[in-house]
Amino acid sequence: MDAEWLRKRVGDSVGCMHRIVRHLASGGMGHVFLAEHVHLGMYAAVKLPRIATEAARAGIAREARMLAQLQHPHIVSVLDVGQMADGRPFLLMEYVSGLELDAWLDAAGTMSAKRTVRVLKQVAAALDYLHAQNIVHADIKPSNILIDPRAHDFVKLVDFGIAYTADQAEGRRGVMGTPAYMAPEQARGEACGPAIDVYGIAALALELLTGKPPYDYGTAQGALTAILTQPPALPSTRGMNVPGLDAVFTKALHPDPAFRFPIASDFVDALEAVLMAAETRKTVSKTYSPKPVVASAPRACMAIVPAASVSPARSLLARLCLRLADCFVPAT
């Protein structure tokens, strides 16, 4: 049913100036389409909920108001909000070329250390900005990160559907988010602060480096149970043995939010220091090559000393050196 409905949306009007061109992606909360401005030919992204309910309308309106207050190069911008002909609310946002980070991982498996740091620095900058505005994203995961490899891996953070302000935390108790990337307090349904985003970016980092999030389970319930009963996987358990790396992730994924890094950038800085130190050690070990010892050096040195100028004592010493040198010369 969804496939047919999605196909029929092509050509629908969005607001006064946009028309839907094609379907881009779908998630648990709704669908995202590509739309084109009818006069300018510029593209935008349109988010539509699965069902036109009052809760959906309220959610879209809340997300639009929140995005309208934010101005950051690594956070998607809102362009318009309104209602479609069938009553569904829409959110019109800037269109970001590239692909979702989970699609990139599906194709590549993992990401190099240098590239991982480049991506995470941008995500951390967005999160630090959000937290300074007292906003918690609450759903940091690969599918909510857009990356454009053609623009030096430029990154945008998207989907603020369950984001909230700090003063709304108490009223938003309940399990909301994506289980594989949830912090323990989030999985328990407690009131949560920015620390869950620090946990989320660490979970994202682990997946970029090793190919899997901290709790790799096939079902949401399996992941939630593991989060509450088991320690998270660390890089060394997946064959990534880099000195100091486990310690960075142990802190970032700590079950007690008070023991995590205070801000997302602190985590990325610590991660970069460990990864780059490992790269430096690897480079040094490859380039350093000790000079070989030449066994025949004593014979060559003594041969340049004129015999007439050598005293008896020196002559005796010379003969001893020559005999010693002969010990190092292979017999022919």
BELURNOR-V312606 format. One record per residue. N is the residue number from 1. OMEGA is omega in whole degrees, 0 to 359 (none if undefined). NEAR is the number of other C-alpha atoms within 10 Angstrom. Layout:
n & omega & near
N & OMEGA & NEAR
N & OMEGA & NEAR
This chain:
n & omega & near
1 & 179 & 5
2 & 183 & 10
3 & 179 & 8
4 & 180 & 8
5 & 179 & 9
6 & 180 & 16
7 & 183 & 11
8 & 180 & 12
9 & 180 & 15
10 & 182 & 16
11 & 179 & 14
12 & 177 & 14
13 & 175 & 17
14 & 186 & 23
15 & 183 & 16
16 & 193 & 9
17 & 184 & 12
18 & 175 & 23
19 & 179 & 22
20 & 181 & 21
21 & 180 & 17
22 & 178 & 17
23 & 180 & 18
24 & 185 & 15
25 & 176 & 13
26 & 178 & 16
27 & 182 & 10
28 & 185 & 8
29 & 183 & 14
30 & 185 & 13
31 & 176 & 17
32 & 181 & 20
33 & 171 & 22
34 & 179 & 22
35 & 181 & 29
36 & 175 & 22
37 & 188 & 16
38 & 181 & 13
39 & 187 & 8
40 & 181 & 9
41 & 180 & 10
42 & 183 & 12
43 & 176 & 20
44 & 177 & 21
45 & 182 & 21
46 & 178 & 27
47 & 178 & 22
48 & 176 & 22
49 & 180 & 21
50 & 183 & 15
51 & 179 & 14
52 & 178 & 16
53 & 177 & 13
54 & 178 & 11
55 & 179 & 10
56 & 179 & 20
57 & 180 & 21
58 & 180 & 12
59 & 179 & 17
60 & 180 & 23
61 & 180 & 16
62 & 179 & 17
63 & 180 & 20
64 & 179 & 23
65 & 180 & 13
66 & 180 & 17
67 & 180 & 18
68 & 180 & 14
69 & 187 & 10
70 & 176 & 15
71 & 181 & 14
72 & 184 & 13
73 & 182 & 14
74 & 175 & 20
75 & 182 & 24
76 & 182 & 22
77 & 177 & 22
78 & 180 & 23
79 & 183 & 15
80 & 176 & 15
81 & 182 & 20
82 & 184 & 17
83 & 178 & 15
84 & 180 & 15
85 & 181 & 10
86 & 176 & 7
87 & 179 & 12
88 & 175 & 18
89 & 177 & 24
90 & 174 & 24
91 & 181 & 23
92 & 184 & 24
93 & 175 & 22
94 & 177 & 17
95 & 181 & 18
96 & 178 & 19
97 & 183 & 15
98 & 182 & 17
99 & 177 & 16
100 & 184 & 21
101 & 178 & 20
102 & 176 & 19
103 & 176 & 14
104 & 180 & 19
105 & 178 & 17
106 & 182 & 10
107 & 187 & 8
108 & 181 & 11
109 & 178 & 15
110 & 181 & 17
111 & 179 & 18
112 & 181 & 11
113 & 182 & 17
114 & 181 & 12
115 & 178 & 14
116 & 180 & 22
117 & 180 & 22
118 & 179 & 17
119 & 184 & 22
120 & 178 & 24
121 & 179 & 20
122 & 177 & 21
123 & 180 & 23
124 & 178 & 23
125 & 178 & 18
126 & 181 & 23
127 & 178 & 26
128 & 177 & 22
129 & 178 & 17
130 & 183 & 20
131 & 175 & 19
132 & 175 & 12
133 & 181 & 13
134 & 179 & 15
135 & 177 & 21
136 & 180 & 26
137 & 172 & 24
138 & 180 & 27
139 & 179 & 24
140 & 181 & 28
141 & 184 & 24
142 & 183 & 22
143 & 177 & 19
144 & 176 & 16
145 & 176 & 21
146 & 181 & 25
147 & 178 & 24
148 & 181 & 16
149 & 180 & 13
150 & 180 & 9
151 & 179 & 10
152 & 178 & 11
153 & 177 & 16
154 & 189 & 18
155 & 173 & 28
156 & 174 & 24
157 & 183 & 25
158 & 176 & 21
159 & 177 & 18
160 & 184 & 22
161 & 179 & 18
162 & 177 & 16
163 & 181 & 20
164 & 177 & 21
165 & 184 & 16
166 & 181 & 16
167 & 177 & 11
168 & 187 & 15
169 & 183 & 16
170 & 182 & 12
171 & 182 & 9
172 & 176 & 15
173 & 184 & 14
174 & 183 & 13
175 & 179 & 16
176 & 181 & 16
177 & 180 & 19
178 & 189 & 19
179 & 185 & 24
180 & 184 & 26
181 & 183 & 30
182 & 169 & 27
183 & 181 & 28
184 & 181 & 23
185 & 176 & 19
186 & 179 & 24
187 & 178 & 21
188 & 179 & 18
189 & 181 & 13
190 & 172 & 15
191 & 188 & 16
192 & 177 & 22
193 & 182 & 23
194 & 182 & 24
195 & 179 & 25
196 & 176 & 25
197 & 175 & 26
198 & 175 & 29
199 & 182 & 28
200 & 181 & 26
201 & 176 & 26
202 & 176 & 27
203 & 177 & 27
204 & 180 & 24
205 & 180 & 27
206 & 179 & 20
207 & 179 & 24
208 & 184 & 27
209 & 187 & 20
210 & 179 & 20
211 & 181 & 18
212 & 175 & 20
213 & 183 & 22
214 & 180 & 26
215 & 185 & 21
216 & 181 & 18
217 & 183 & 16
218 & 182 & 9
219 & 178 & 10
220 & 181 & 13
221 & 178 & 12
222 & 179 & 14
223 & 180 & 22
224 & 179 & 23
225 & 180 & 16
226 & 180 & 19
227 & 184 & 24
228 & 186 & 15
229 & 185 & 10
230 & 174 & 10
231 & 180 & 14
232 & 174 & 19
233 & 178 & 19
234 & 183 & 21
235 & 183 & 20
236 & 179 & 13
237 & 178 & 10
238 & 174 & 12
239 & 179 & 9
240 & 185 & 13
241 & 179 & 13
242 & 181 & 14
243 & 177 & 12
244 & 185 & 15
245 & 178 & 20
246 & 182 & 19
247 & 179 & 15
248 & 181 & 18
249 & 176 & 25
250 & 179 & 18
251 & 184 & 18
252 & 182 & 30
253 & 182 & 28
254 & 180 & 17
255 & 178 & 18
256 & 183 & 13
257 & 181 & 21
258 & 183 & 10
259 & 178 & 13
260 & 175 & 22
261 & 183 & 21
262 & 180 & 15
263 & 183 & 19
264 & 182 & 27
265 & 177 & 21
266 & 177 & 17
267 & 183 & 24
268 & 178 & 28
269 & 179 & 15
270 & 179 & 17
271 & 180 & 25
272 & 181 & 20
273 & 181 & 14
274 & 182 & 18
275 & 181 & 19
276 & 175 & 14
277 & 178 & 15
278 & 179 & 18
279 & 179 & 15
280 & 178 & 11
281 & 180 & 10
282 & 181 & 11
283 & 180 & 11
284 & 182 & 11
285 & 180 & 10
286 & 186 & 9
287 & 182 & 8
288 & 179 & 8
289 & 182 & 8
290 & 180 & 6
291 & 180 & 6
292 & 177 & 6
293 & 180 & 7
294 & 186 & 8
295 & 184 & 14
296 & 183 & 14
297 & 180 & 10
298 & 180 & 16
299 & 181 & 18
300 & 182 & 12
301 & 182 & 12
302 & 183 & 14
303 & 182 & 11
304 & 179 & 8
305 & 180 & 11
306 & 184 & 8
307 & 183 & 12
308 & 184 & 7
309 & 184 & 9
310 & 178 & 13
311 & 179 & 10
312 & 181 & 9
313 & 180 & 8
314 & 179 & 12
315 & 177 & 14
316 & 179 & 12
317 & 180 & 13
318 & 179 & 20
319 & 179 & 13
320 & 179 & 12
321 & 179 & 15
322 & 178 & 18
323 & 178 & 13
324 & 179 & 13
325 & 180 & 16
326 & 179 & 15
327 & 184 & 11
328 & 182 & 11
329 & 181 & 11
330 & 178 & 7
331 & 180 & 6
332 & none & 3
